[in-house]
Amino acid sequence: MKFKHFLSWVIALASCSLVAGCSTSDSSDSATSDDQYSSRIHVIASKNGRIVPAQPGSTDSWILTLDNPEPTALWYTDRPSQEVGSTPIEDYINAAFWRSAYGDVNPNATVSFQRTGSDELDGLYVSLSKPSYNEKSKTITFDVKILNDTFDQVSADTLAFTNVTINVLNNAVDDKSVSSYIQYASQAVLQPTAVSDQYKVVMSDAGPDMIWVDNAPGQYSDSRPMSYFFPQWPYVFKDSPPNAALFGTTATGKLKLYFLTLTDPVYDEASNQVSYTTKLLGQTSGALEILNQAVLSIDSGAFSRFPVPGKGTGYQAFGQGYDPSTANNTYIYFGSDIARKQTGSLWGTQSYLSQSCEPSCRNDLKTMKSLGINLIRLYDWDPRNDHSQFLDYADSLNIKVVVPISNWLPTQSPSVWNEQVPSYFKPGNFSNKNGTDWHPAVAGVIISNELDRENGGQYYGNVIGLVARFIQEADKRGFSKNVPVGVPVTFVPQGAPFGPGGQNMPSWKQFNQLLTDPRTAPYKDRLMLCPNTYNSKEYLFENAESTGQGWFS
């Protein structure tokens, strides 16, 4: 979340006059009967602030303080509503207001600022709690948990900064995983079009990265090249166009803010230009002005860790692994877990035994990247090994990984699952370096491979139970719910349910078992269907088993 283009960021978010025509909200901002939480996204600002450890030497919890904050918090609603307004800052910080807006779930926020003595914009992604406003000292304080930041490391010391804006996200509803998106550019301009009340917003020298952050209760954040985001637009905002806050400095050095609804995104990667067709929400204060050092904060949309479109391959460099009778003649390495650090010279640039193997290393991941691959699936994974080097390198190349639990564990008893499953959530396996959430490279988890076929399918029921046990462990640890779990199955007909004309359809029976089993039914929206198919485009999308419909129809 480093905005390297941004210099001399000046906050002048003084009042509702920035968005003329906006109405002051009542102080309740309470959720409606149809929503669990308020749908409003609030923006508050201050000239100066600081963040200090809650306890000396601690990096787990912090206190964020704003000095002399602006007197109002501006807000706009998450889609599909298109309302804007403001709330007096003392009302917004009020504990009763906070409970009505966010319930018992602490909201997430992005905090942008300049470190004292720096003219570069930095940022934090945080969880906020315990808001307090001191009328006498004119200060706001929050308890803060830092979820991500733009620093190499946040030191356990006081961090003072200037020109602060806090974008407080609304909470996700119905336990759905959604994310909010941030884009930035050196300059943005709103241009009238031939259509009444319609504009074109053009962002010049944009990017190069786009950032997304989870709305609470999720805590995931990531950044990817701008080109990664736009192919996903129809999926992310398929139900309604998003609202956004566009803000930047004017020629006079003051911040100006526009609330917008965005459609028709166009990204010209060659010229680093982004444009949208837009509708203004509320009336602007004065004439439209060019914005320098512009930030576009887009409201929440559906989120998938899978790249869209996905261009991938199954990746398994070795055969069956260690066999004592032939190991000395046919196998170099023990086992078939090729993502462990000991094999780094094959898929990366650094082997386990030396600092660097370049230029002699094979560097398979870079070769895949050069071929346009952005998604890979692994087959074998031993949780006793360290896989962080592999996942970190894949992430640096913008390659997502579907990580596996190999066939051995589903053949064991639930007592063995209880012993083994927690190990997959440790650093070096599926988690990030802090053990608090998934590794950024992880797109999904697959458990076993074709156990619906092996041994007459006797372990397929075990696989379904292990899926439920695995998701339960993820929830227990507070991992984000945006990583789907699936069971790869054979693509052969096995019986009911049947196709529209009574045709025996591949994989339908196995999928029906997975989706309707009482152990996995509560997690239906977090499962992915994984057919191992090499069928033709005609079969998959046009005419499966002479039905006149594609298998994916």
C-alpha positions as CSV (number, residue, x, y, z in Angstrom):
1,M,0.0,0.0,0.0
2,K,2.9,2.3,-0.8
3,F,1.8,5.4,-2.8
4,K,5.2,6.3,-4.2
5,H,3.8,8.9,-6.5
6,F,2.3,11.0,-3.7
7,L,4.1,14.0,-2.4
8,S,3.0,16.9,-0.2
9,W,-0.4,15.4,0.9
10,V,-2.5,18.1,2.4
11,I,-5.7,17.4,4.3
12,A,-8.4,20.1,4.2
13,L,-11.5,18.0,4.9
14,A,-13.2,20.8,6.8
15,S,-16.9,20.2,6.4
16,C,-19.8,19.0,4.4
17,S,-19.1,21.8,1.9
18,L,-16.8,19.4,0.1
19,V,-19.9,17.6,-1.1
20,A,-22.6,20.2,-1.5
21,G,-26.1,19.0,-1.0
22,C,-25.2,16.2,1.4
23,S,-27.4,16.1,4.5
24,T,-26.3,15.7,8.1
25,S,-27.2,12.3,9.3
26,D,-29.1,11.6,12.5
27,S,-26.7,10.3,15.1
28,S,-28.0,6.8,15.2
29,D,-26.8,5.5,11.8
30,S,-28.4,2.2,13.0
31,A,-28.8,-0.8,10.8
32,T,-32.1,-1.4,9.2
33,S,-34.3,-4.4,9.9
34,D,-32.9,-6.0,6.7
35,D,-29.2,-5.4,7.6
36,Q,-27.0,-6.6,10.4
37,Y,-24.8,-3.5,10.2
38,S,-24.8,0.0,8.9
39,S,-23.9,0.2,5.2
40,R,-22.1,3.5,5.6
41,I,-18.4,4.0,4.8
42,H,-17.0,6.9,6.9
43,V,-14.1,9.2,6.2
44,I,-12.5,11.1,9.0
45,A,-9.4,13.3,8.9
46,S,-6.9,15.2,11.0
47,K,-3.8,17.3,10.5
48,N,-1.7,15.4,13.1
49,G,-1.7,12.0,14.8
50,R,0.3,9.2,16.2
51,I,0.2,5.5,17.0
52,V,1.9,4.0,20.0
53,P,2.1,0.5,21.5
54,A,-0.6,-0.2,24.0
55,Q,2.1,-1.7,26.2
56,P,5.8,-0.9,26.1
57,G,7.6,-3.1,23.6
58,S,4.4,-4.7,22.3
59,T,3.5,-5.0,18.6
60,D,0.2,-6.8,19.1
61,S,-2.0,-3.8,20.1
62,W,-1.7,-0.1,19.6
63,I,-3.4,3.2,20.4
64,L,-4.2,5.5,17.5
65,T,-4.7,9.2,18.4
66,L,-5.9,12.0,16.1
67,D,-5.3,15.6,17.3
68,N,-7.9,18.3,16.4
69,P,-9.8,16.1,14.0
70,E,-12.1,17.7,11.4
71,P,-15.5,18.4,12.9
72,T,-17.5,16.0,10.7
73,A,-17.2,12.5,9.4
74,L,-18.3,12.3,5.7
75,W,-19.9,9.0,4.6
76,Y,-21.2,7.2,1.6
77,T,-23.2,4.0,1.4
78,D,-22.1,0.6,0.1
79,R,-23.9,-0.4,-3.0
80,P,-26.6,-0.8,-4.2
81,S,-27.8,2.3,-2.2
82,Q,-26.4,5.6,-3.4
83,E,-26.6,8.0,-0.4
84,V,-24.0,10.4,0.9
85,G,-23.9,12.6,4.0
86,S,-22.0,13.7,7.1
87,T,-22.1,13.1,10.9
88,P,-20.7,15.3,13.6
89,I,-17.5,13.7,14.8
90,E,-18.5,13.6,18.4
91,D,-21.7,11.7,17.4
92,Y,-19.7,9.3,15.2
93,I,-17.2,8.4,17.9
94,N,-20.0,7.9,20.5
95,A,-20.0,4.3,21.9
96,A,-23.8,3.9,21.3
97,F,-23.5,5.0,17.7
98,W,-20.5,2.6,17.2
99,R,-22.5,-0.3,18.5
100,S,-25.5,0.4,16.3
101,A,-23.2,0.7,13.2
102,Y,-20.8,-2.2,13.8
103,G,-22.4,-4.5,16.4
104,D,-19.9,-6.6,18.2
105,V,-17.6,-6.8,15.2
106,N,-14.7,-4.3,15.2
107,P,-14.6,-2.5,11.8
108,N,-11.6,-2.5,9.6
109,A,-10.1,0.7,8.2
110,T,-7.3,2.0,5.9
111,V,-5.3,4.8,7.4
112,S,-3.2,7.1,5.0
113,F,-0.7,9.6,6.3
114,Q,2.8,11.0,6.0
115,R,5.4,10.0,8.6
116,T,6.8,13.1,10.3
117,G,9.8,14.2,8.2
118,S,8.7,12.3,5.1
119,D,6.8,13.6,2.1
120,E,5.7,10.0,1.0
121,L,2.3,8.7,1.7
122,D,2.2,5.6,3.9
123,G,-0.6,3.5,5.1
124,L,-2.0,1.0,7.6
125,Y,-4.7,-1.5,7.4
126,V,-6.2,-1.9,10.8
127,S,-9.0,-3.1,13.0
128,L,-10.5,-0.4,15.2
129,S,-12.1,-0.6,18.6
130,K,-12.9,1.4,21.7
131,P,-13.4,4.8,20.0
132,S,-13.2,7.8,22.4
133,Y,-13.5,11.6,21.9
134,N,-12.1,14.0,24.4
135,E,-13.9,17.3,24.0
136,K,-11.4,19.2,26.2
137,S,-8.3,18.1,24.4
138,K,-10.0,17.8,21.0
139,T,-8.5,14.3,20.4
140,I,-9.9,11.0,19.1
141,T,-8.4,7.7,20.2
142,F,-8.9,4.1,19.0
143,D,-7.5,0.8,20.1
144,V,-5.9,-0.7,17.0
145,K,-4.8,-4.0,15.7
146,I,-2.5,-3.7,12.8
147,L,-3.4,-6.1,10.0
148,N,-1.0,-4.9,7.3
149,D,1.2,-1.9,6.6
150,T,3.5,-0.3,4.1
151,F,6.6,-0.6,6.2
152,D,9.2,-3.3,6.2
153,Q,8.5,-3.6,9.9
154,V,6.5,-1.6,12.3
155,S,8.8,-0.9,15.3
156,A,7.5,-1.1,18.8
157,D,7.8,2.6,19.2
158,T,5.8,5.8,18.8
159,L,5.1,6.6,15.2
160,A,4.1,10.3,14.6
161,F,2.5,11.4,11.4
162,T,0.7,14.3,9.7
163,N,-2.2,14.7,7.2
164,V,-4.2,11.7,8.2
165,T,-7.3,10.2,6.6
166,I,-9.1,7.2,7.9
167,N,-11.5,5.3,5.7
168,V,-13.7,3.2,8.0
169,L,-15.2,0.2,6.1
170,N,-18.7,-1.1,6.8
171,N,-18.9,-4.6,8.1
172,A,-19.7,-7.6,5.9
173,V,-23.2,-9.0,6.2
174,D,-24.3,-12.6,6.6
175,D,-20.7,-13.9,7.1
176,K,-19.9,-13.3,3.5
177,S,-16.3,-12.6,2.5
178,V,-16.1,-9.2,0.7
179,S,-13.2,-6.8,0.0
180,S,-12.9,-3.1,-0.7
181,Y,-10.5,-1.9,-3.4
182,I,-8.1,1.0,-3.6
183,Q,-6.5,2.5,-6.7
184,Y,-4.3,5.6,-7.0
185,A,-2.9,7.9,-9.7
186,S,-0.8,11.0,-10.1
187,Q,-3.8,12.9,-11.4
188,A,-7.6,12.4,-11.9
189,V,-10.1,14.6,-13.8
190,L,-13.9,14.4,-14.2
191,Q,-15.0,15.2,-17.7
192,P,-18.7,15.9,-18.6
193,T,-20.2,13.7,-21.3
194,A,-23.0,14.1,-23.8
195,V,-25.3,12.4,-21.4
196,S,-26.9,14.5,-18.8
197,D,-25.5,13.9,-15.2
198,Q,-22.9,11.5,-16.6
199,Y,-19.2,12.0,-16.4
200,K,-16.0,10.3,-17.3
201,V,-13.3,10.0,-14.7
202,V,-9.8,9.6,-16.1
203,M,-6.9,8.6,-13.8
204,S,-3.5,9.3,-15.4
205,D,-0.2,7.7,-14.4
206,A,-2.2,5.1,-12.4
207,G,-0.9,2.3,-10.3
208,P,1.0,0.2,-10.9
209,D,-0.7,-1.7,-8.1
210,M,-4.2,-2.1,-6.9
211,I,-4.8,-2.9,-3.2
212,W,-7.7,-4.8,-1.7
213,V,-8.6,-5.2,2.0
214,D,-11.2,-7.3,3.7
215,N,-14.3,-5.8,5.3
216,A,-14.6,-7.1,8.9
217,P,-14.8,-9.8,10.1
218,G,-12.3,-10.7,7.4
219,Q,-8.7,-9.6,7.8
220,Y,-7.0,-10.4,4.5
221,S,-5.2,-7.8,2.4
222,D,-3.2,-8.0,-0.8
223,S,-1.9,-6.0,-3.7
224,R,-1.6,-7.0,-7.3
225,P,-0.9,-5.2,-10.7
226,M,-3.7,-3.1,-12.0
227,S,-4.1,-5.5,-14.9
228,Y,-5.0,-8.3,-12.5
229,F,-8.1,-6.5,-11.3
230,F,-10.1,-5.4,-14.3
231,P,-10.8,-8.8,-15.8
232,Q,-12.5,-9.6,-12.5
233,W,-14.9,-6.6,-12.6
234,P,-17.9,-8.5,-13.9
235,Y,-17.5,-11.1,-11.1
236,V,-16.7,-8.7,-8.3
237,F,-19.6,-6.2,-9.1
238,K,-22.0,-8.5,-11.0
239,D,-25.1,-7.5,-9.0
240,S,-24.7,-3.7,-9.0
241,P,-22.1,-1.1,-9.9
242,P,-19.9,0.1,-7.0
243,N,-19.8,3.4,-5.2
244,A,-16.5,5.1,-4.5
245,A,-14.8,8.0,-2.9
246,L,-12.4,9.9,-5.2
247,F,-10.1,12.4,-3.4
248,G,-7.0,14.3,-4.1
249,T,-5.3,17.7,-3.8
250,T,-6.5,20.6,-5.9
251,A,-4.2,23.3,-7.5
252,T,-4.5,25.3,-4.2
253,G,-3.2,22.3,-2.2
254,K,-6.5,21.4,-0.5
255,L,-8.2,18.1,-0.5
256,K,-11.3,17.7,-2.6
257,L,-13.6,14.7,-2.4
258,Y,-16.1,13.3,-4.9
259,F,-18.5,10.5,-4.2
260,L,-19.2,8.4,-7.4
261,T,-20.9,5.4,-8.8
262,L,-18.6,3.6,-11.3
263,T,-19.3,1.7,-14.5
264,D,-17.5,0.7,-17.7
265,P,-13.9,0.4,-16.4
266,V,-11.2,0.7,-19.0
267,Y,-7.5,0.2,-18.3
268,D,-4.8,1.1,-20.8
269,E,-1.7,-0.6,-19.5
270,A,0.6,0.9,-22.1
271,S,-0.2,4.5,-21.0
272,N,-1.0,3.6,-17.3
273,Q,-4.5,5.2,-17.6
274,V,-7.7,4.2,-16.0
275,S,-11.1,5.5,-16.9
276,Y,-14.7,5.0,-15.7
277,T,-18.1,6.2,-16.7
278,T,-19.5,7.7,-13.5
279,K,-22.4,9.3,-11.8
280,L,-21.8,11.9,-9.1
281,L,-23.5,11.2,-5.8
282,G,-24.6,14.6,-4.3
283,Q,-23.6,17.9,-5.8
284,T,-20.0,19.1,-5.9
285,S,-18.8,22.2,-4.1
286,G,-18.0,24.6,-6.9
287,A,-16.6,23.7,-10.3
288,L,-15.1,20.4,-11.1
289,E,-11.3,20.5,-10.4
290,I,-8.3,18.4,-11.4
291,L,-7.1,16.3,-8.5
292,N,-3.5,15.6,-8.0
293,Q,-2.2,12.6,-6.0
294,A,-5.6,11.0,-6.4
295,V,-7.0,8.0,-4.5
296,L,-10.0,6.0,-5.5
297,S,-11.5,4.0,-2.7
298,I,-14.1,1.5,-4.2
299,D,-16.8,-0.1,-2.0
300,S,-17.0,-3.8,-1.3
301,G,-17.5,-6.5,-3.8
302,A,-17.3,-10.3,-3.9
303,F,-13.8,-11.6,-3.6
304,S,-12.0,-14.6,-5.0
305,R,-8.4,-15.5,-4.4
306,F,-8.5,-17.3,-7.7
307,P,-7.2,-15.1,-10.6
308,V,-9.8,-14.3,-13.2
309,P,-9.2,-15.5,-15.9
310,G,-7.2,-18.4,-14.4
311,K,-4.5,-19.7,-16.6
312,G,-3.0,-22.7,-14.8
313,T,-1.5,-26.2,-14.8
314,G,-1.2,-29.1,-12.5
315,Y,2.4,-29.0,-11.3
316,Q,4.2,-32.1,-10.1
317,A,7.8,-32.5,-11.1
318,F,8.5,-35.9,-9.6
319,G,7.0,-39.4,-9.7
320,Q,5.8,-41.6,-6.8
321,G,8.4,-40.7,-4.3
322,Y,10.6,-42.8,-2.1
323,D,10.7,-46.6,-2.7
324,P,13.5,-48.3,-0.7
325,S,13.9,-51.0,-3.4
326,T,14.7,-48.6,-6.2
327,A,15.6,-45.3,-4.5
328,N,19.3,-45.6,-5.2
329,N,18.7,-46.1,-8.9
330,T,15.6,-44.0,-9.7
331,Y,14.9,-41.3,-7.1
332,I,17.0,-38.4,-6.1
333,Y,14.8,-37.0,-3.3
334,F,12.8,-38.5,-0.5
335,G,9.1,-38.1,-1.1
336,S,7.1,-36.3,-3.7
337,D,6.5,-33.0,-1.9
338,I,8.1,-30.7,-4.4
339,A,7.2,-27.4,-2.7
340,R,9.5,-28.0,0.2
341,K,12.6,-25.7,0.5
342,Q,15.0,-28.5,-0.1
343,T,14.0,-28.5,-3.8
344,G,14.3,-24.8,-4.3
345,S,16.8,-25.0,-7.0
346,L,14.3,-26.7,-9.2
347,W,11.4,-24.2,-8.9
348,G,13.2,-21.1,-7.7
349,T,16.5,-19.3,-7.5
350,Q,17.8,-20.5,-4.1
351,S,18.6,-24.0,-3.0
352,Y,18.4,-25.3,0.5
353,L,22.1,-25.9,0.6
354,S,23.4,-22.6,-0.8
355,Q,22.5,-19.0,-0.9
356,S,21.9,-18.8,-4.6
357,C,21.9,-21.3,-7.4
358,E,21.6,-18.7,-10.2
359,P,22.2,-19.0,-13.1
360,S,22.2,-22.8,-12.9
361,C,18.9,-23.3,-11.0
362,R,15.9,-24.5,-13.0
363,N,13.5,-21.7,-11.8
364,D,10.3,-23.5,-12.9
365,L,8.0,-20.9,-11.4
366,K,9.6,-18.1,-13.4
367,T,9.2,-20.3,-16.5
368,M,5.5,-20.8,-15.7
369,K,5.1,-17.0,-15.2
370,S,6.7,-16.4,-18.6
371,L,4.1,-18.7,-20.2
372,G,1.2,-16.7,-18.7
373,I,0.4,-19.2,-15.9
374,N,-1.1,-17.6,-12.9
375,L,-2.6,-20.6,-11.0
376,I,-1.0,-23.9,-10.1
377,R,-2.3,-27.0,-8.3
378,L,0.0,-29.1,-6.2
379,Y,-0.6,-32.8,-5.4
380,D,1.5,-33.8,-2.5
381,W,2.4,-31.8,0.7
382,D,4.1,-33.0,3.9
383,P,3.3,-30.6,6.7
384,R,6.6,-31.5,8.4
385,N,8.4,-29.6,5.6
386,D,8.9,-25.9,5.2
387,H,7.0,-24.5,2.2
388,S,7.3,-20.8,2.9
389,Q,10.1,-20.2,0.4
390,F,7.9,-21.8,-2.4
391,L,4.8,-19.8,-1.5
392,D,6.7,-16.5,-1.0
393,Y,8.3,-16.9,-4.5
394,A,5.0,-17.8,-6.1
395,D,3.4,-14.7,-4.5
396,S,6.2,-12.5,-5.7
397,L,5.4,-13.6,-9.3
398,N,1.6,-13.1,-8.8
399,I,1.0,-16.9,-9.1
400,K,-1.7,-18.3,-6.9
401,V,-1.4,-21.9,-5.5
402,V,-4.1,-24.5,-4.8
403,V,-2.4,-26.3,-1.8
404,P,-3.1,-30.0,-1.1
405,I,-3.7,-32.4,1.7
406,S,-2.4,-35.7,0.3
407,N,-4.3,-39.0,0.1
408,W,-2.8,-40.5,3.2
409,L,-4.6,-38.4,5.8
410,P,-8.2,-39.2,4.6
411,T,-7.4,-42.9,5.0
412,Q,-6.8,-42.4,8.7
413,S,-9.1,-42.1,11.7
414,P,-10.6,-38.8,13.1
415,S,-8.2,-39.0,16.0
416,V,-5.3,-38.8,13.5
417,W,-7.0,-35.9,11.8
418,N,-7.2,-34.1,15.1
419,E,-3.5,-34.6,15.5
420,Q,-2.5,-33.6,12.0
421,V,-4.9,-30.9,10.8
422,P,-3.6,-28.1,13.1
423,S,-0.1,-28.5,11.6
424,Y,-1.4,-27.3,8.2
425,F,-2.3,-23.9,9.7
426,K,1.2,-23.2,10.9
427,P,3.8,-20.9,9.2
428,G,5.7,-22.9,6.6
429,N,2.4,-24.6,5.5
430,F,-0.8,-22.8,4.6
431,S,-0.6,-19.8,6.9
432,N,1.2,-16.5,6.6
433,K,4.4,-15.8,8.5
434,N,2.5,-14.8,11.6
435,G,0.2,-17.8,11.7
436,T,-2.9,-15.5,11.7
437,D,-4.4,-16.1,8.3
438,W,-3.8,-17.9,5.0
439,H,-0.6,-17.2,3.1
440,P,-1.3,-14.6,0.4
441,A,-0.4,-17.1,-2.3
442,V,-3.0,-19.6,-1.3
443,A,-6.1,-19.6,-3.5
444,G,-7.7,-22.8,-2.3
445,V,-7.3,-26.1,-0.6
446,I,-7.8,-29.6,-2.1
447,I,-8.1,-32.7,0.1
448,S,-7.0,-36.0,-1.6
449,N,-7.2,-36.8,-5.2
450,E,-9.8,-39.2,-6.7
451,L,-10.5,-41.2,-3.6
452,D,-14.0,-41.6,-5.1
453,R,-12.3,-44.2,-7.3
454,E,-9.4,-45.7,-5.4
455,N,-10.0,-48.7,-3.3
456,G,-13.6,-48.8,-4.6
457,G,-14.3,-45.4,-3.2
458,Q,-14.2,-46.7,0.4
459,Y,-12.5,-43.6,1.7
460,Y,-14.7,-41.0,-0.1
461,G,-16.9,-40.6,3.0
462,N,-13.7,-40.0,5.0
463,V,-12.7,-37.2,2.7
464,I,-16.0,-35.5,3.2
465,G,-15.6,-35.7,7.0
466,L,-12.0,-34.4,6.7
467,V,-13.2,-31.4,4.7
468,A,-15.6,-30.5,7.6
469,R,-12.9,-31.0,10.2
470,F,-10.5,-28.8,8.2
471,I,-12.9,-25.9,7.8
472,Q,-13.8,-26.1,11.5
473,E,-10.1,-25.7,12.4
474,A,-9.8,-22.7,10.0
475,D,-12.7,-21.0,11.8
476,K,-11.4,-21.9,15.2
477,R,-8.2,-20.0,14.3
478,G,-10.0,-17.1,12.8
479,F,-8.7,-17.6,9.3
480,S,-10.5,-15.7,6.5
481,K,-13.4,-17.5,4.9
482,N,-12.4,-16.7,1.4
483,V,-10.3,-19.8,0.8
484,P,-12.6,-22.6,-0.7
485,V,-12.0,-26.3,0.0
486,G,-12.6,-29.0,-2.5
487,V,-12.2,-32.7,-3.3
488,P,-10.9,-33.6,-6.7
489,V,-12.9,-36.5,-8.2
490,T,-12.8,-38.6,-11.3
491,F,-14.8,-37.4,-14.3
492,V,-16.7,-40.6,-14.9
493,P,-20.5,-41.4,-14.6
494,Q,-21.3,-43.1,-11.3
495,G,-25.1,-42.9,-11.0
496,A,-27.8,-40.6,-9.6
497,P,-28.5,-37.7,-9.8
498,F,-28.9,-38.0,-13.5
499,G,-29.0,-35.5,-16.4
500,P,-32.2,-33.9,-17.8
501,G,-32.9,-36.9,-20.1
502,G,-31.8,-39.5,-17.6
503,Q,-28.2,-39.4,-18.7
504,N,-25.6,-40.6,-16.3
505,M,-23.4,-37.5,-15.8
506,P,-19.8,-37.5,-14.7
507,S,-19.0,-36.4,-11.1
508,W,-22.6,-35.3,-10.3
509,K,-23.0,-38.2,-7.8
510,Q,-19.7,-37.4,-6.0
511,F,-20.6,-33.7,-5.9
512,N,-24.1,-34.4,-4.6
513,Q,-22.6,-36.4,-1.8
514,L,-20.2,-33.6,-0.9
515,L,-22.8,-30.9,-0.9
516,T,-25.6,-32.7,0.9
517,D,-23.6,-34.6,3.6
518,P,-24.7,-33.2,7.0
519,R,-21.1,-32.7,8.0
520,T,-20.4,-30.3,5.1
521,A,-23.8,-28.9,4.4
522,P,-23.2,-25.9,6.8
523,Y,-20.2,-24.9,4.7
524,K,-21.8,-25.3,1.2
525,D,-20.9,-21.8,0.1
526,R,-17.2,-22.5,1.0
527,L,-16.8,-25.6,-1.0
528,M,-15.4,-25.8,-4.5
529,L,-16.2,-28.6,-7.0
530,C,-13.1,-30.1,-8.5
531,P,-13.7,-32.5,-11.5
532,N,-10.5,-33.9,-13.0
533,T,-11.6,-33.5,-16.6
534,Y,-9.8,-33.4,-19.9
535,N,-12.9,-33.3,-22.0
536,S,-13.5,-31.2,-25.0
537,K,-14.9,-27.7,-25.1
538,E,-18.0,-29.0,-26.9
539,Y,-18.7,-31.6,-24.1
540,L,-18.0,-29.2,-21.2
541,F,-19.9,-26.1,-22.6
542,E,-22.2,-27.2,-25.4
543,N,-23.4,-30.8,-25.5
544,A,-22.6,-33.3,-22.6
545,E,-24.0,-36.8,-23.0
546,S,-26.2,-35.7,-25.9
547,T,-28.2,-33.4,-23.6
548,G,-27.9,-30.4,-25.8
549,Q,-26.4,-28.6,-22.9
550,G,-22.8,-28.2,-21.7
551,W,-21.8,-30.0,-18.5
552,F,-21.2,-26.6,-16.9
553,S,-24.7,-25.3,-17.9
